[in-house]
Amino acid sequence: MLSNSKGYPIDLNADIGEGCEFDSQLLELITSANIACGGHAGDDSSMIKTVAAAMKHKVNIGAHPSFPDRQNFGRTRLDISDERLTDSLHRQISALKAVCDNLGAKLFHVKPHGALYNEAARSEVLGLILIDTIKRIDPNLKLMTLAGSPLVKQARLHGLTVIEEAFADRAYLNDGSLAPRNLDGAVIHDSHQALRQVQQIIENKPLTSLDGAPVIINATSICLHGDNEQALEFAKLISAKLTEANKS
């Protein structure tokens, strides 16, 4: 289990610094923050503000790089050379690390965003670009990625510590991958469904995939998307459930 300041039985992370309205409230409830660092959202001002707030709430700080594609919020596979992608990822992660260094904070992990997250989870080439970039910046940085994905094993073979992540507000396919957002039901908007999924993850019980088959997700962190319109509502309910689970 990842250590966290709130005593939850599992780490609770959120993607923030993306211009959404709930960041400050989410930081009171989560234990890890994935901060946008210029690829799909974010700039120097937002990074400084978000890192400072994360420090205040004793939240683990992570870089949240993406394909350099602000127009599509990093959620579209970008046709880009390996060299350009490597350079962009290095600049994004380094930018957040520089903010952390200047404020006296520790950059704890890296979690790719959007299309990069999904592609790197199963692409050996993209996975290696991400791994090599992280190691060039700081080999002690942890990689947060999709639980059970090929990237987990690949990163560990290359010496990185991996945080395996599951999702409170996303549905899965039967192979353990995330259901594409264009499928009905891929994004969970019902609080009861989200809480049930969190409980199943904590207890290592099978989730029901979008195509009906059971799938077990072994994770050390649970993600809540900060741009989900129910983000704050979900965070409060999940925080309460995790606090209750820790007492039982």
C-alpha positions in Angstrom: 0.0 0.0 0.0 1.2 3.5 -0.8 1.7 5.6 2.4 -0.7 8.5 2.5 -1.5 11.4 4.8 -5.2 10.5 5.3 -4.8 6.9 6.4 -6.8 5.4 3.6 -6.4 1.7 2.9 -5.5 2.6 -0.7 -4.1 5.7 -2.4 -6.7 8.0 -4.0 -5.5 10.1 -6.9 -7.0 12.7 -9.2 -5.9 14.5 -12.4 -5.8 18.2 -11.6 -4.3 21.5 -12.8 -6.4 21.2 -15.9 -8.6 24.3 -15.4 -11.4 22.5 -13.7 -13.3 24.1 -10.8 -12.9 21.5 -8.1 -9.1 21.3 -7.7 -8.9 23.0 -4.3 -11.7 20.8 -2.8 -10.3 17.6 -4.3 -6.9 18.3 -2.8 -8.5 18.1 0.6 -9.8 14.6 -0.1 -7.2 12.8 -2.3 -3.7 11.5 -1.4 -2.0 11.8 -4.8 -2.3 14.6 -7.5 -1.4 14.2 -11.1 -0.7 17.7 -12.3 -1.1 18.8 -15.9 2.3 20.2 -17.1 1.6 21.8 -20.5 0.9 19.0 -23.0 -2.9 18.9 -22.8 -3.4 21.6 -20.2 -1.6 23.6 -17.6 1.1 26.3 -17.6 3.7 27.8 -15.2 1.1 29.7 -13.3 -1.3 26.7 -12.8 1.6 24.4 -11.9 2.9 26.7 -9.2 -0.6 27.2 -7.8 -1.4 23.5 -7.8 1.9 22.3 -6.4 1.7 24.8 -3.6 -1.8 23.6 -2.7 -0.7 20.0 -2.9 2.1 20.7 -0.5 -0.4 22.4 1.9 -2.5 19.2 2.0 0.5 16.8 2.1 -0.6 15.2 -1.2 1.9 13.2 -3.3 2.8 15.2 -6.4 2.9 13.6 -9.8 3.6 14.9 -13.4 0.7 14.3 -15.8 2.3 14.6 -19.3 0.5 13.9 -22.6 0.8 14.0 -26.3 1.3 17.8 -27.0 -2.2 18.4 -28.1 -4.1 21.0 -26.2 -6.8 21.3 -29.0 -8.0 17.7 -28.3 -7.1 17.7 -24.5 -4.6 15.0 -25.2 -7.3 12.4 -25.8 -6.5 11.7 -29.5 -3.6 9.6 -30.7 -1.1 12.1 -32.2 0.9 11.3 -35.3 4.3 12.5 -34.0 7.8 11.2 -34.3 9.5 9.4 -31.4 12.0 12.2 -31.2 9.4 15.0 -31.0 7.4 13.0 -28.4 10.5 12.3 -26.3 11.4 16.0 -26.4 7.9 17.1 -25.4 7.6 14.6 -22.5 11.0 15.6 -21.2 10.0 19.3 -21.3 6.6 18.6 -19.6 7.9 16.5 -16.8 11.0 18.8 -16.3 8.8 21.8 -16.1 6.8 20.4 -13.2 10.0 19.2 -11.5 11.5 22.7 -11.7 8.4 24.1 -10.0 8.7 21.5 -7.3 12.3 22.2 -6.8 11.7 25.9 -6.6 8.9 25.4 -4.0 10.8 22.8 -2.0 8.4 20.0 -2.9 9.2 16.5 -4.0 8.1 15.2 -7.4 6.9 11.7 -6.5 5.6 10.1 -9.7 4.7 10.4 -13.4 1.3 9.4 -14.8 0.7 9.8 -18.5 -2.6 11.4 -19.6 -5.3 10.5 -22.1 -4.4 8.8 -25.3 -0.8 8.6 -24.2 -1.8 6.7 -21.1 -3.9 4.2 -23.1 -1.4 3.7 -25.9 1.7 3.5 -23.7 0.0 0.9 -21.5 0.1 -1.6 -24.4 2.7 -0.3 -26.8 6.3 -1.4 -26.1 7.7 1.5 -28.2 5.7 4.2 -26.4 6.3 2.5 -23.1 10.0 2.6 -23.6 9.9 6.3 -24.6 8.1 7.1 -21.4 10.4 4.9 -19.3 13.6 6.3 -20.7 12.4 9.9 -20.3 11.5 9.3 -16.7 14.9 7.7 -16.0 16.7 10.6 -17.7 15.0 13.1 -15.4 15.1 11.1 -12.2 15.2 7.2 -12.0 13.6 7.4 -8.5 10.4 8.7 -10.0 7.6 6.2 -9.8 5.4 5.4 -12.8 1.6 5.3 -12.3 -0.1 3.3 -15.0 -3.0 1.0 -15.8 -3.1 -2.0 -13.4 -2.2 -5.3 -15.0 -1.1 -3.7 -18.3 2.0 -4.7 -20.2 3.7 -1.4 -19.3 3.7 -2.5 -15.6 6.0 -5.4 -16.3 8.1 -3.5 -18.9 8.7 -0.6 -16.5 9.7 -2.9 -13.7 12.1 -4.8 -15.9 13.7 -1.4 -16.6 14.1 -0.6 -12.9 11.2 1.7 -12.3 8.8 1.4 -9.3 5.3 1.1 -10.5 2.0 2.3 -9.0 -0.8 0.2 -10.5 -3.9 2.2 -10.9 -7.6 1.4 -11.1 -10.5 3.8 -11.8 -13.5 4.7 -9.8 -15.3 6.5 -12.7 -14.4 4.4 -15.7 -15.7 1.1 -17.0 -13.4 -1.7 -18.1 -13.4 -4.2 -21.0 -12.9 -7.9 -20.3 -9.2 -7.7 -21.0 -8.7 -5.2 -18.2 -8.3 -2.2 -20.5 -10.4 0.9 -20.1 -13.5 1.0 -22.2 -13.1 3.7 -24.9 -14.9 6.9 -24.0 -17.1 6.8 -27.1 -18.9 3.6 -25.8 -22.1 4.0 -23.8 -21.3 3.5 -20.1 -17.6 4.0 -20.5 -17.6 6.9 -18.1 -19.4 6.3 -14.8 -21.8 9.1 -13.6 -23.7 7.2 -11.0 -22.3 7.5 -7.5 -23.6 4.1 -6.3 -21.9 2.4 -9.2 -18.6 4.3 -8.5 -18.7 3.4 -4.8 -19.5 -0.3 -5.6 -16.5 -0.3 -8.0 -14.2 1.2 -5.4 -15.3 -1.5 -2.8 -14.7 -4.3 -5.3 -11.2 -2.9 -6.0 -10.3 -2.6 -2.3 -11.5 -6.2 -1.7 -9.9 -7.6 -4.9 -13.3 -8.8 -6.1 -14.2 -9.0 -9.8 -15.6 -6.0 -11.5 -18.3 -6.5 -14.2 -16.7 -5.3 -17.5 -18.7 -3.3 -20.0 -19.1 -6.4 -22.1 -20.4 -8.4 -19.1 -17.5 -10.6 -18.2 -15.8 -10.5 -14.8 -12.4 -8.8 -14.5 -10.2 -8.5 -11.4 -8.1 -5.4 -11.1 -5.3 -5.5 -8.6 -4.3 -1.9 -7.8 -2.5 0.2 -5.3 -4.2 3.5 -6.3 -7.6 4.5 -7.3 -8.1 7.4 -9.8 -10.9 9.9 -9.9 -11.0 12.2 -12.9 -11.0 15.8 -11.9 -12.8 16.9 -15.1 -15.8 14.5 -14.4 -18.8 16.7 -13.6 -19.4 14.5 -10.5 -15.8 14.7 -9.4 -16.3 16.5 -6.1 -19.4 14.5 -5.2 -17.6 11.2 -6.0 -14.5 12.3 -4.1 -16.5 13.1 -0.9 -18.3 9.7 -1.1 -15.2 7.7 -1.9 -13.2 9.5 0.9 -15.9 8.6 3.4 -15.9 5.0 2.2 -12.1 4.7 2.4 -12.1 6.3 5.9 -14.8 3.8 7.0 -12.9 0.9 5.4 -9.8 1.8 7.3 -11.7 1.7 10.6 -13.2 -1.8 10.0 
